[in-house]
Amino acid sequence: MDLYIQRDSNHLLSLSFSLPSRRTYILSLSTYIFQMQASVSSLSISYLNSTFRSNIRFCGLRLEAPGFQSDAQLNKYQRIRIVPRKSILPKRLVSVSASTSDNGSPTKSFDYDLVIIGAGVGGHGAALHAVEKGLKTAIVEGDVVGGTCVNRGCVPSKALLAVSGRMRELQDEHHMKALGLQVAAAGYDRQAVADHANNLASKIRNNLTNSMKALGVDILTGFGTILGPQKIKYGKVGFPDNVITAKDIIIATGSVPFVPKGIEVDGKTVITSDHALKLEVVPDWVAIVGSGYIGLEFSDVYTALGSEVTFIEALDQLMPGFDPEIGKLAQRVLINPRKIDYHTGVFATKITPAEDGKPVIIELTDAKTKEPKDTLEVDAALIATGRAPFTKGLGLENINVETQRGFVPVDERMRVIDANGNLVCNLQPNLFMVTQNVLDLIFQLLGSSLVLHW
């Protein structure tokens, strides 16, 4: 089989080929060696030498760059023969490719090649990538597979937003009449709406779990703690801990809602997004502290279900982190037409949960003068002031790593740094940062910008 590569000076302009069956090939181009593993629907390219290895996967890949020439100029192409991998690679460059049903064999003296702490979407993707590369892999999860995104974030929030969108359509009498439809007063079943979001999260959670089990990833249940270099313990409260060793460890513990000082969260009347997604109650009047994307999403859900919303924002305008044009559009479409008012330039310095028939009390302070400004009494308060890294109890102090506001310190190559400024070997905070490094490498090799067609 032949591969045609068009070059312009020292820049690779385009490549095209067809690989009829799933095999592994090696392309030798100048001083670079690429490993190409392909099927009809996917392609994997690796740049390999004795000191660096990196991998990136595309689906339906096509690489193009400016300067593509017509077939009439075929004489400017270089023709390169692709041969099976075994006959060209020196032994020192041969990489191990994993079977889709085998979790590999661990490096001698370790229980696993890789242990991932945290089974959210980041940890899940890291586990699949590791098994694909032939590493014996385990993932430690103290709660449920899927992490924040699947269970307390992206998935259930979008399920609730889908409900709010349908409610608004049904409530738009003018639009319904224009379509010739007559709709009685739209109503909803709160528990059924909550079940809809929970069922969707459960389905995706099971899919993630089954995908890891199918590849042989060991799912270890319990809270993971680093005991020392290449050593981890995990276990449930009230049960003995288990200790395992791993050649490498990935921290993928994700984040938790950030709650400012002075705010007392009871999980019922003063809540975070974790609680709100359960939709245990739809309050008549809810104050949302913070007007970022989390607060904006919940304002959409609550107002669609009949609540009045008050935003409390510390900066001088709503949605301060949004692009200005997007912020204006969101204000016009998602704020102004709805039962939403707001206080900007104020801090919610103290929030007291409702009790004994009393409402939630919110004390507001001017963000600039720090003087008391107002007091609000509402039915509920949602704290949507962002998220913080979940590194508490991870045991980083056992390897002399000091977090910075919860963040794990790293260098420009995402390698963990200890309190003395030294690199911590065999510990990585996020495998997916490698992806950008690989893209940078391909850009350097091709010498021009790429257009990836998906």
N, C-alpha and C positions, 0 to 999 in steps of 0.2 A: 504494500500500500504506500502511496506517495502523499507527501504534504507539500503544498506550495506556499512559499513565503516571499512576499514582496518587500524589498528593502529600498530605502531612500537614504543614501549616504550610510551612516551608522545606525539609522533609525528603522526599526521594524514597523512597517506600515499596516500590514494585515496578514492574517493567516486563515486558511480554510482547509477542511479535511472532513472525512467521514469515517467513522469507526463502526463497523457493522455488528460487532459483538462485544460483550463485556470482557476485555482483556487488559493487561497492563503493558504499556509500551514506554520506550525511552527515546526522547528526541535529544540529540547532541547538537547544540548550536554554539559555535565558536567555543568559548571557554566555559559556557554554561551547560548544565545538564538539567533537563526537565523530566520529571516523571509524569506520565499521562495515563490516567485510569479512566476509561470512558465506557459509556453505554449509549443507547439511543437517546436517552433523556438527560444524561448528566455527564459532567467532565470534571476531573480533578487535576490541577496542575501543581507541581511542586518544584521549587528551585532547590537543588541540593549541592552542597560541597562538604568538605571535611569538617567545617566548623559551624555551618548554619543550615537548618532545615525549617521550612515553613510550608503551609498548605492552605489552599482556599478552594471552595467548591462552588460551582455555578450550575444552574439548571438551564438547559437550552442555551448554552453560551455561544455568543458570537462577539469577536473582538474586532473593532474597526478603529481607524485613525485617519486624520485628514491626509489627503494626498493619494487616495486610492486610484489606481490606474486601470484602464480598460483591458480586456482580454487581448486586444490587438498588440499590447505591449508586453506580451508574455515572456519575451526574451529577457526582460529585466527581473524575472522571478528567479529565485534560487530554488533548486529542487533538492529535497532532502529525503532520504529513505528512512522510514521508521522500521525498526526491527524489534523483536521481542526483547523484553527487559533483561533476561538472563544473559544473553549473549553479548551485551555491551557494557553493563555496569561493573565496575571493579567491586570487589567484595566489600570494601570499606564504605561504599555508597549505597549498598542495597538496604532498602527500608522494609520494615515488616508491614504487611497489610493484613487486617484482621478479617476473619470470617464473620458474616452477619449473625451467626448463631453461637459464636464462641467469644468468651470474655478474656481470652488470652491466658498466659501463665505469668505469675508475678516474678519480678526480679528476685534473685536469691537473697535470702535473709529478710525479706519484707513480705507482709501479708498481701499487699496490693502494690501495683505500680502507681496508682493514683487513687486518692480519696478526696471526694468533693464534699465540703460541708455546706449544705443547703440545697434543697431539691426544687427550687423555683425554676422558671424558664431558663435562667442562666446556667444553673447547675445541670439541668436536664440536657441542654445543648452541649455542654462541656462533656458530659458522660457519653453521649452518642458519638461525639468526635473522638474521644479517647478510645472507645471500644473499636471504632473503625480503624484506628491506628495500631490495634493489637495490644492495647494495655489492659491488664486486669484491673477493673475499676469498681469502686464502691461509692455510694452516695449516702450521706448521713442527713436525716431530716427529723427535726424535733417536733414538727407539727404535722402538716399534710403536704403531699406532693403537689407542686404547682405554685407554692409560695404566694406572694402578694398579688401578682398579676392575675392568676387564675382564680384565687379564692377570695381576695379582699381588694381587688383593684380593677384592672382593665376589663375582665370578662363580666363580672356581675354588674359593674357600673354601666357598661354598654347595653346589657340586657335591660336595665332599668330605664336607660335613655330611649331604648326602642319602645318601651311601654309609654313613656311620656310623649313620644312623637305620635303614637297612635291616638292617645287621648286628645292631643291638640287638634288632630285632624277631625275627630268626632265632635269636638267642641266648636269647630269653625262652621257655624250654621250657614254663613254666606257661601262658603266653598261647597258645602254639601248640597245646598239648594241649587247652585250652578250646575252641579252634576245630576240634578234631578232626584236627589236622595233626601228622604225624610228620616231623621234620626232623633229618637227621644233623648232625654237628658242622659249624657254618658256617665257611667259609674264604674267603679272598680272594686275588686276584692283584694284588700291589702295583703292577706296571707297568700293568695294565689299569685300575686305579683312577686312577692318575696320568694315563693317556691319556684317560679319561673327562672329567676336569677340564680338561685341555688342549684337547680337542676342542670342548667347550662354549665355552671362551674364544675359540678360533679362529673358531668360527661367528659369534659376536657381533662379534668384531673385523672380520671380513669384511663383515658387515652395515653396521657403522658406516662403513667405508671406502667401500663401494658407494653409500651414501646421500649422502656428500659428493661423490663423483665424478659422480653423477647430476645434482647441482645445479650442477656446474661449479666446485666449490671446488678450488683448486690445492693439492695435497698436496706439500709440499716436504720432502724427506728430509734430515735433518742436524740437528746441535745448533745451536739458535738463540741468538745473542748480540746484545744491543743495542749498536750502535756509537756512537750519538748520538741526538739528537732525530729521530724518524721514520725511523731507518735501522737495518737489521738485517743481520747476516751469518749464513749457515748453511752447513753442509758436514760431510762425513764425514772421519774421521781418515785422513790420507794422500792426500786429494784437495783441490784448490783450493777455497777458500771462494767462495760467491756472495753478492753484496751487493744488497739490494733496499730500496726505500723504501715507506713507507705513511703515509697521513694519520693513521691511528690504530693503536695496538698494544694487544693484550690479552695479559696474562701469565696463562697457564693451565697452569703447569708442575707443579702438584700437590705431592705430598709423597713422602718416602722414609722408611724405617724409622729411628727414632732409636736410636743405640747409645751408652750412657753410657761415660764414660772408664773405662779399666781392663779393658774387655772386648775380647778379640781374636776377631773373626769370621773363620773360615776357610771358611765356606760348606759344610762337610761335617759336622763334629761340633758346632760352635758356629754357629748359623744365625739368620737373621731370618725373618720371615713370607714374604719373597720366595723364599727357598730352600725353606722348609717346604712351600709349595704345590706344589712339583715332586714331592714325596713320593719322593725318591730312596732313602730308607731309612726303616724304621719301627723306632726304637730300643727296646730292652727297657725302659730307664728314661730318661726325659727330664725335665730340669728346665726349667720355664718361668718366666722372669724377667718379672714383671708379670702382674697378674691382672685386666686390663681385658677388653673384649669380644674382642680378638684372642687373648689367652692362653686365654680360656674356650672359644672356638671350637676351638682346636687341642687343648685337653685333651679335648674331646668326640671329636674324630677319633682321636687317639692311643689313648685308652682303649678305644674301640670296636674298634680294630685290634690290641689286646692289650698296649699299653704301660702301664707304671706312670708316673705323673706326680707331680712335686713342684713346687708353686708357691713362688716367692720374691717376697714383696711387702714394699715399703719401709714402707708404712703399717701401722696396727695391725689391719686387717681385710682380708679378701679383697674384691675388687670395690669399692674405696672410692669410685669415681665413679658407682656405680649408685644408683638410687633405693633407699632402705632396704627397701621391701617387695619390690621386684624382686630385690634382693640376697639377701634371706632365702629367697625362692622358688628362686633359682638355686643357693644353697648346699644346700638340701634336695633338689633334683632332679638337679642337674648335678655336685655335688661329693661329698656324703656317701655316696651309694650306690656310688661308683666307686673304683677303685684310685688315689686321689689323697690325698696329704698336703701339708702346706704349712708354710712358715716366714713369719711376719709380723713386721713391725718390724725388718727387716734389709735391708741393702744387699748386693748382689753386687758387691763392690769389685774383684774380679779373677777373670777366667775364662780358663783356659788350655785350648786345644783338645787333644783326644786325639792322641797320636802315639806311635809305637814300642810299640804294645800297651798304653799307659797310658790311663786313663780321662780324661774331662774333669774338671778340678779347679776347684771354685768356692769362693772364700773369702768368707765372710759376716761382715759387720760390723754391730754394733748401731746402729740408725738414730739413737738418742738419745745414747748415750755415745760412739759412734764407736770403741768397743773391738772387737777381733776376737772373734767369737762361735763360729764353727763352720766346718768345711770339708766340702764334699760331693764325692763322686766318683760321677759319672754317665756314662751312655753318650753323651748328647748334651744340649745346652743350646739352648733357643729364646729369643731376645731379643724380648720383646713389650712393650717399654717405651714404646710410642706412636710417633708419626710426627712428622717435622719438615718445614718447607717446603723445597721443592727450588728454591732460588734461586742456588745456587753456580754461578759461571761464566756467569750470565745477562747480565753486563755492566752492571749497575745503577750501578756507580761511574762509568761513562761519561756518565751524566746526573745525577751528583751525588746519587744516592739511596743512603742507608745503611740496610741492613736491621737489624732488631732481633730477634736470635736467629733470623735467617733470614726473618722476616716483613717484608713490604713495608709501610712506614708509610703510612697513609691518613687522611683526615679523615672526618667523620661522613657524608659523601656518597660515600665510597669513592673519592675522588680521591687520587692518589699525591702524597706530600709529599717534597721533597728535604731534604738535610741542613740547609739554611738555613730550613726551614719554609715554603718557597714551593711552590705547586702546580706539578706537572709536567703540562703540557698534552699531550694526545693519547696518554696512557698510562693503561690501566685494568687493575687486578689481577684483576677477576672480573666479567664481564658480568652474571651472574645475581643480583648484589646489586641490580640495577635492579628486579627483580621485586617486592621488598618495597616499594620506593618507589612503584611503580605501585599496589600494593594500598592503601598509605596514602592515595594520592591519591583512589582510588575511595571509600574510607571517608569521606574529607573531603567529597567531592561528594554522596554519598548521605546523609550525616549519621546513619547508624545501622549497626549490625552486620549482616553479610551471612551468608547460608547458601549455600554453593556446592554444588550437587548434581552429582556426576560420574557 
